[in-house]
Amino acid sequence: MSSGQYTPGTGGQPDPNGQEPAEYVPAVPDHGPAVPGQQDSHTDLPPSYEPGSTEARPADDQLAETRPAKSHPAEARPAEEPKVTRAGVVWAAVVASLVLLILLIIFILQNQDRVLVQYFGLRGELPLGMALFIASVTGGVLVAAAGGVRILQLRASAHRARAKNRR
């Protein structure tokens, strides 16, 4: 170390022998974490080092002595979660669909009372469960049609944007 440089822990004066001090002395006393109960995020630094202080940061070889020994990388990683596959997604969708189908069949079987249904001059009698099922399917078809039109609009817009960027 050249004379005139700041040496931490010696009151700002360089060591006359030109060696680093054996002990790391803080320029600012260690007050612990700012929030009670919170662990200090600078665990790899000696307890006397305060981030943002004018004190020099310790050399890497000094830090190596204060850091805990690292375990094998395979032990440090948690077990990998299984990947989601298309077959798994299809299986889950089939199971969910079967559960909904069973619930729908139960609904239709429990609502067998015949009701009079009128629609734009058409009249007819059919079981209440079947009438509600037809109404819900018709609503689903209308929603699917509106969604399909919107998807086509977005695809056309994206195609135009890509074509514009190519030019």
ROBA-20289 format. One record per residue: x, y, z of N, C-alpha, C in turn. Coordinates in Angstrom, 1 decimal. Example, Ala and Ser with C-alpha at 12.3 -4.5 7.8 and 13.67 -1.06 7.14 Angstrom:
REM residues 2
SITE    nxx    nyy    nzz   caxx   cayy   cazz    cxx    cyy    czz
SITE   13.2   -5.7    7.8   12.3   -4.5    7.8   13.2   -3.3    7.8
SITE   12.8   -2.2    7.1   13.7   -1.1    7.1   12.9    0.0    7.9
This chain:
REM residues 167
SITE    nxx    nyy    nzz   caxx   cayy   cazz    cxx    cyy    czz
SITE    0.8   -1.2    0.0    0.0    0.0    0.0    0.9    1.2    0.0
SITE    0.5    2.2   -0.8    1.3    3.4   -0.8    0.9    4.3    0.3
SITE    1.9    5.1    0.8    1.6    6.0    1.9    0.6    7.1    1.4
SITE   -0.3    7.5    2.3   -1.3    8.5    2.0   -2.6    7.9    1.6
SITE   -2.7    6.6    1.4   -4.0    5.9    1.1   -4.7    5.7    2.4
SITE   -6.0    5.7    2.3   -6.8    5.4    3.5   -6.8    3.9    3.8
SITE   -6.5    3.6    5.1   -6.5    2.2    5.5   -7.6    2.0    6.5
SITE   -8.6    1.2    6.3   -9.7    1.0    7.3   -9.1    0.4    8.6
SITE   -9.7    0.9    9.7   -9.4    0.3   11.0   -8.2    0.9   11.6
SITE   -7.4    1.8   11.0   -6.3    2.4   11.6   -6.4    3.8   11.8
SITE   -7.6    4.3   11.9   -7.9    5.7   12.1   -7.5    6.5   10.9
SITE   -7.5    5.9    9.7   -7.2    6.6    8.5   -5.8    6.7    8.2
SITE   -4.9    6.2    9.0   -3.5    6.3    8.8   -3.0    5.0    8.2
SITE   -2.1    5.1    7.2   -1.5    3.8    6.7   -0.6    3.1    7.7
SITE   -0.6    1.8    7.5    0.2    1.0    8.4    1.7    1.2    8.0
SITE    2.6    1.5    9.0    4.0    1.8    8.7    4.7    0.7    8.0
SITE    4.3   -0.6    8.2    4.9   -1.7    7.5    4.3   -1.9    6.1
SITE    3.3   -1.2    5.7    2.7   -1.4    4.4    1.8   -2.6    4.3
SITE    1.4   -3.2    5.4    0.5   -4.3    5.3   -0.9   -4.0    5.8
SITE   -1.8   -4.8    5.3   -3.2   -4.6    5.7   -3.3   -5.0    7.2
SITE   -4.2   -4.4    7.9   -4.4   -4.8    9.3   -5.0   -6.2    9.4
SITE   -4.6   -7.0   10.4   -5.1   -8.3   10.6   -6.6   -8.3   11.0
SITE   -7.0   -7.3   11.6   -8.4   -7.3   12.1   -9.1   -6.2   11.4
SITE  -10.4   -6.4   11.0  -11.2   -5.5   10.3  -11.9   -4.6   11.3
SITE  -11.6   -3.4   11.5  -12.2   -2.5   12.5  -13.2   -1.6   11.8
SITE  -14.4   -1.5   12.3  -15.4   -0.6   11.6  -15.1    0.9   11.8
SITE  -15.5    1.6   10.7  -15.4    3.1   10.8  -16.7    3.6   11.5
SITE  -17.8    2.8   11.3  -19.1    3.2   11.9  -19.5    1.9   12.7
SITE  -20.0    2.1   13.9  -20.4    0.9   14.7  -21.5    0.2   14.1
SITE  -21.5   -1.1   14.2  -22.5   -2.0   13.6  -23.8   -1.9   14.5
SITE  -24.9   -1.4   13.9  -26.1   -1.3   14.7  -27.1   -2.4   14.4
SITE  -26.7   -3.4   13.5  -27.6   -4.5   13.2  -28.6   -4.0   12.1
SITE  -29.6   -4.9   11.8  -30.5   -4.5   10.8  -31.4   -3.3   11.1
SITE  -31.8   -2.6   10.1  -32.6   -1.4   10.3  -33.9   -1.7   10.9
SITE  -34.5   -2.8   10.5  -35.9   -3.2   11.0  -35.7   -4.3   12.0
SITE  -36.3   -4.2   13.2  -36.1   -5.3   14.1  -36.8   -6.6   13.6
SITE  -36.1   -7.7   13.7  -36.6   -9.0   13.3  -36.2   -9.3   11.8
SITE  -35.7   -8.3   11.1  -35.3   -8.5    9.7  -33.8   -8.9    9.7
SITE  -33.5   -9.9    8.9  -32.1  -10.3    8.8  -31.4   -9.4    7.9
SITE  -30.1   -9.2    8.2  -29.2   -8.3    7.4  -29.0   -9.0    6.0
SITE  -29.2   -8.2    4.9  -29.0   -8.8    3.6  -27.6   -8.9    3.2
SITE  -26.7   -8.4    4.0  -25.2   -8.4    3.6  -24.5   -9.5    4.5
SITE  -25.0  -10.7    4.4  -24.5  -11.8    5.3  -23.1  -12.2    4.8
SITE  -22.7  -11.9    3.6  -21.4  -12.3    3.1  -20.3  -11.4    3.5
SITE  -20.7  -10.3    4.1  -19.7   -9.3    4.6  -19.5   -9.4    6.1
SITE  -18.3   -9.0    6.5  -18.1   -9.0    8.0  -19.1   -8.2    8.7
SITE  -19.5   -8.4    9.9  -20.5   -7.7   10.6  -20.2   -6.2   10.7
SITE  -18.9   -5.8   10.6  -18.5   -4.5   10.8  -18.7   -3.6    9.5
SITE  -18.9   -4.2    8.4  -19.0   -3.5    7.1  -20.4   -2.9    7.0
SITE  -20.5   -1.6    6.8  -21.8   -1.0    6.6  -21.9   -0.5    5.1
SITE  -22.8   -1.0    4.3  -22.9   -0.5    2.9  -23.2    1.0    2.9
SITE  -22.5    1.7    2.0  -22.7    3.1    1.9  -21.7    3.9    2.8
SITE  -21.0    3.2    3.6  -20.0    4.0    4.5  -18.8    4.3    3.7
SITE  -18.0    5.2    4.2  -16.8    5.6    3.5  -15.6    4.6    3.7
SITE  -15.9    3.6    4.4  -14.9    2.5    4.7  -14.7    1.7    3.5
SITE  -13.5    1.2    3.2  -13.2    0.4    2.1  -13.8   -1.0    2.3
SITE  -14.3   -1.6    1.2  -14.8   -2.9    1.2  -13.7   -3.9    1.3
SITE  -13.9   -5.0    2.1  -12.8   -5.9    2.3  -12.5   -6.7    1.0
SITE  -11.3   -7.2    0.9  -10.9   -7.9   -0.3  -11.6   -9.2   -0.3
SITE  -11.6   -9.9   -1.5  -12.3  -11.1   -1.7  -11.7  -12.2   -0.8
SITE  -10.4  -12.3   -0.6   -9.8  -13.3    0.2  -10.3  -13.2    1.6
SITE  -10.5  -11.9    2.1  -11.0  -11.8    3.4  -12.4  -12.2    3.5
SITE  -13.2  -12.0    2.5  -14.6  -12.3    2.5  -14.7  -13.9    2.5
SITE  -13.8  -14.5    1.8  -13.9  -16.0    1.7  -13.9  -16.6    3.1
SITE  -13.1  -16.0    4.0  -13.1  -16.6    5.3  -14.4  -16.4    6.1
SITE  -15.2  -15.3    5.8  -16.4  -15.1    6.5  -17.6  -15.8    5.9
SITE  -17.5  -16.2    4.6  -18.7  -16.8    3.9  -18.8  -18.3    4.4
SITE  -20.0  -18.8    4.5  -20.2  -20.2    4.8  -19.8  -21.0    3.6
SITE  -19.3  -22.2    3.9  -18.9  -23.1    2.8  -20.1  -23.5    2.0
SITE  -20.0  -23.4    0.6  -21.1  -23.7   -0.2  -21.3  -25.2   -0.4
SITE  -22.5  -25.6   -0.4  -22.8  -27.0   -0.6  -22.8  -27.4   -2.1
SITE  -22.9  -28.6   -2.4  -22.9  -29.1   -3.7  -24.0  -28.5   -4.5
SITE  -23.9  -28.0   -5.7  -25.0  -27.3   -6.5  -26.2  -28.2   -6.6
SITE  -26.1  -29.5   -6.7  -27.3  -30.3   -6.8  -28.1  -30.4   -5.5
SITE  -27.4  -30.2   -4.4  -28.1  -30.2   -3.1  -28.8  -28.9   -2.9
SITE  -28.2  -27.8   -3.4  -28.8  -26.5   -3.2  -30.1  -26.2   -4.0
SITE  -30.2  -26.8   -5.1  -31.4  -26.6   -5.9  -32.6  -27.5   -5.4
SITE  -33.8  -26.9   -5.4  -34.9  -27.7   -5.0  -35.3  -28.6   -6.2
SITE  -36.0  -29.7   -5.9  -36.4  -30.6   -6.9  -37.2  -29.9   -8.0
SITE  -36.9  -30.2   -9.2  -37.6  -29.6  -10.3  -39.1  -30.1  -10.4
SITE  -40.0  -29.2  -10.6  -41.4  -29.5  -10.8  -41.6  -30.2  -12.1
SITE  -42.5  -31.1  -12.2  -42.8  -31.7  -13.5  -43.3  -30.7  -14.5
SITE  -42.9  -30.9  -15.8  -43.4  -30.0  -16.8  -44.8  -30.3  -17.2
SITE  -45.5  -29.3  -17.6  -46.9  -29.5  -18.1  -46.8  -29.9  -19.5
SITE  -47.4  -31.0  -19.9  -47.4  -31.5  -21.2  -48.8  -31.4  -21.9
SITE  -48.8  -31.5  -23.2  -50.1  -31.4  -23.9  -51.0  -32.5  -23.5
SITE  -50.4  -33.7  -23.4  -51.2  -34.8  -23.0  -51.9  -34.6  -21.6
SITE  -51.1  -34.1  -20.7  -51.6  -33.8  -19.3  -52.8  -32.8  -19.4
SITE  -52.6  -31.7  -20.2  -53.6  -30.7  -20.3  -54.9  -31.3  -20.9
SITE  -54.7  -32.1  -22.0  -55.9  -32.8  -22.6  -56.6  -33.7  -21.6
SITE  -55.8  -34.5  -20.8  -56.4  -35.4  -19.8  -57.2  -34.6  -18.8
SITE  -56.7  -33.5  -18.3  -57.4  -32.6  -17.3  -58.7  -32.1  -18.0
SITE  -58.6  -31.7  -19.2  -59.8  -31.1  -19.9  -60.8  -32.2  -20.1
SITE  -60.4  -33.4  -20.4  -61.4  -34.5  -20.6  -62.1  -34.8  -19.3
SITE  -61.3  -34.9  -18.2  -61.9  -35.2  -16.9  -62.8  -34.1  -16.5
SITE  -62.5  -32.8  -16.6  -63.4  -31.7  -16.3  -64.6  -31.8  -17.1
SITE  -64.5  -32.1  -18.4  -65.7  -32.2  -19.3  -66.6  -33.3  -18.9
SITE  -66.0  -34.4  -18.5  -66.9  -35.6  -18.0  -67.6  -35.2  -16.7
SITE  -67.0  -34.5  -15.8  -67.6  -34.1  -14.6  -68.8  -33.2  -14.9
SITE  -68.6  -32.2  -15.8  -69.7  -31.3  -16.2  -70.8  -32.0  -16.9
SITE  -70.4  -33.0  -17.7  -71.5  -33.8  -18.4  -72.3  -34.6  -17.5
SITE  -71.7  -35.2  -16.5  -72.5  -35.9  -15.4  -73.4  -35.0  -14.7
SITE  -72.9  -33.8  -14.3  -73.8  -32.8  -13.6  -74.9  -32.4  -14.5
SITE  -74.7  -32.2  -15.8  -75.7  -31.8  -16.7  -76.8  -32.9  -16.9
SITE  -76.4  -34.1  -17.0  -77.3  -35.2  -17.1  -78.2  -35.3  -15.8
SITE  -77.6  -35.1  -14.7  -78.3  -35.1  -13.4  -79.4  -34.0  -13.4
SITE  -79.0  -32.8  -13.9  -79.9  -31.7  -14.0  -81.1  -32.0  -14.9
SITE  -80.8  -32.5  -16.1  -81.9  -32.8  -17.0  -82.8  -33.9  -16.4
SITE  -82.2  -34.9  -15.8  -83.1  -36.0  -15.2  -83.9  -35.5  -14.1
SITE  -83.5  -34.5  -13.3  -84.3  -34.0  -12.2  -85.3  -33.0  -12.6
SITE  -85.2  -32.5  -13.8  -86.2  -31.5  -14.3  -86.9  -32.0  -15.5
SITE  -87.7  -33.1  -15.3  -88.5  -33.7  -16.3  -89.9  -33.2  -16.5
SITE  -90.3  -32.2  -15.8  -91.6  -31.6  -15.9  -91.7  -30.9  -17.3
SITE  -92.8  -31.2  -18.0  -93.0  -30.7  -19.3  -93.5  -29.2  -19.2
SITE  -92.9  -28.4  -20.1  -93.3  -27.0  -20.1  -93.6  -26.6  -21.5
SITE  -94.4  -25.5  -21.6  -94.7  -25.0  -22.9  -93.7  -23.9  -23.3
SITE  -93.1  -24.0  -24.4  -92.1  -23.1  -24.9  -92.6  -22.4  -26.1
SITE  -92.5  -21.0  -26.2  -92.9  -20.3  -27.3  -91.7  -19.4  -27.8
SITE  -91.5  -19.4  -29.1  -90.4  -18.6  -29.7  -90.8  -18.2  -31.1
SITE  -91.0  -16.9  -31.3  -91.3  -16.3  -32.6  -92.4  -17.1  -33.3
SITE  -93.5  -17.3  -32.6  -94.6  -18.0  -33.2  -94.6  -19.5  -33.1
SITE  -93.5  -20.1  -32.8  -93.4  -21.5  -32.7  -93.7  -21.9  -31.2
SITE  -94.5  -23.0  -31.1  -94.9  -23.5  -29.8  -94.6  -25.0  -29.7
SITE  -94.2  -25.3  -28.5  -94.0  -26.7  -28.3  -93.8  -27.1  -26.8
SITE  -94.0  -28.3  -26.5  -93.8  -28.8  -25.1  -92.6  -29.7  -25.1
SITE  -91.8  -29.5  -24.1  -90.6  -30.3  -23.9  -90.2  -30.3  -22.4
SITE  -89.4  -31.2  -22.0  -89.0  -31.2  -20.5  -88.2  -29.9  -20.2
SITE  -88.4  -29.4  -19.0  -87.8  -28.2  -18.6  -86.3  -28.3  -18.7
SITE  -85.7  -29.4  -18.2  -84.2  -29.5  -18.3  -83.7  -29.5  -19.7
SITE  -84.4  -30.1  -20.7  -84.0  -30.0  -22.0  -84.1  -28.6  -22.6
SITE  -85.2  -27.9  -22.2  -85.4  -26.5  -22.7  -84.2  -25.6  -22.2
SITE  -83.9  -25.8  -21.0  -82.8  -25.0  -20.4  -81.4  -25.4  -21.1
SITE  -81.3  -26.6  -21.3  -80.0  -27.1  -22.0  -79.9  -26.5  -23.4
SITE  -81.0  -26.5  -24.2  -81.0  -25.9  -25.5  -80.7  -24.4  -25.4
SITE  -81.3  -23.7  -24.5  -81.1  -22.3  -24.3  -79.6  -22.0  -24.0
SITE  -79.0  -22.8  -23.1  -77.6  -22.6  -22.8  -76.6  -22.9  -23.9
SITE  -77.0  -24.0  -24.7  -76.1  -24.3  -25.9  -76.2  -23.2  -26.9
SITE  -77.4  -22.7  -27.1  -77.6  -21.6  -28.1  -76.8  -20.3  -27.6
SITE  -76.8  -20.0  -26.4  -76.0  -18.9  -25.8  -74.6  -19.1  -26.0
SITE  -74.1  -20.4  -25.8  -72.7  -20.7  -26.0  -72.3  -20.5  -27.4
SITE  -73.1  -21.0  -28.4  -72.8  -20.8  -29.8  -72.7  -19.3  -30.2
SITE  -73.6  -18.5  -29.6  -73.5  -17.1  -29.9  -72.2  -16.4  -29.4
SITE  -71.8  -16.8  -28.2  -70.6  -16.3  -27.6  -69.4  -16.8  -28.4
SITE  -69.4  -18.1  -28.8  -68.3  -18.6  -29.6  -68.2  -17.9  -30.9
SITE  -69.3  -17.6  -31.6  -69.3  -16.9  -32.8  -68.7  -15.5  -32.7
SITE  -69.2  -14.8  -31.6  -68.6  -13.4  -31.4  -67.1  -13.5  -31.1
SITE  -66.7  -14.4  -30.3  -65.3  -14.6  -30.0  -64.5  -14.9  -31.3
SITE  -65.0  -15.8  -32.1  -64.3  -16.1  -33.4  -64.2  -14.9  -34.3
SITE  -65.2  -14.1  -34.4  -65.1  -12.9  -35.2  -64.0  -12.0  -34.7
SITE  -63.9  -11.8  -33.4  -62.9  -11.0  -32.8  -61.5  -11.5  -33.0
SITE  -61.3  -12.8  -32.9  -60.0  -13.5  -33.1  -59.6  -13.2  -34.6
SITE  -60.5  -13.3  -35.5  -60.2  -13.1  -36.9  -59.8  -11.6  -37.1
SITE  -60.5  -10.7  -36.4  -60.1   -9.3  -36.5  -58.7   -9.1  -36.0
SITE  -58.3   -9.7  -34.9  -57.0   -9.5  -34.3  -55.9  -10.1  -35.2
SITE  -56.2  -11.3  -35.8  -55.2  -11.9  -36.7  -55.0  -11.1  -37.9
SITE  -56.1  -10.5  -38.5  -55.9   -9.7  -39.6  -55.1   -8.4  -39.3
SITE  -55.3   -7.9  -38.1  -54.6   -6.7  -37.7  -53.1   -7.0  -37.5
SITE  -52.8   -8.2  -36.9  -51.4   -8.6  -36.7  -50.7   -8.9  -38.0
SITE  -51.5   -9.5  -38.9  -50.9   -9.7  -40.3  -50.6   -8.4  -41.0
SITE  -51.4   -7.5  -40.9  -51.1   -6.1  -41.5  -49.9   -5.5  -40.9
SITE  -49.8   -5.6  -39.5  -48.6   -5.0  -38.9  -47.3   -5.7  -39.3
SITE  -47.4   -7.0  -39.4  -46.2   -7.7  -39.8  -45.8   -7.4  -41.2
SITE  -46.8   -7.2  -42.1  -46.5   -6.9  -43.5  -45.9   -5.5  -43.6
SITE  -46.4   -4.6  -42.8  -45.9   -3.2  -42.8  -44.5   -3.1  -42.3
SITE  -44.1   -4.0  -41.3  -42.8   -4.0  -40.7  -41.8   -4.6  -41.7
SITE  -42.2   -5.5  -42.6  -41.3   -6.1  -43.6  -40.9   -5.1  -44.6
SITE  -41.7   -4.1  -44.9  -41.4   -3.2  -46.0  -40.4   -2.2  -45.5
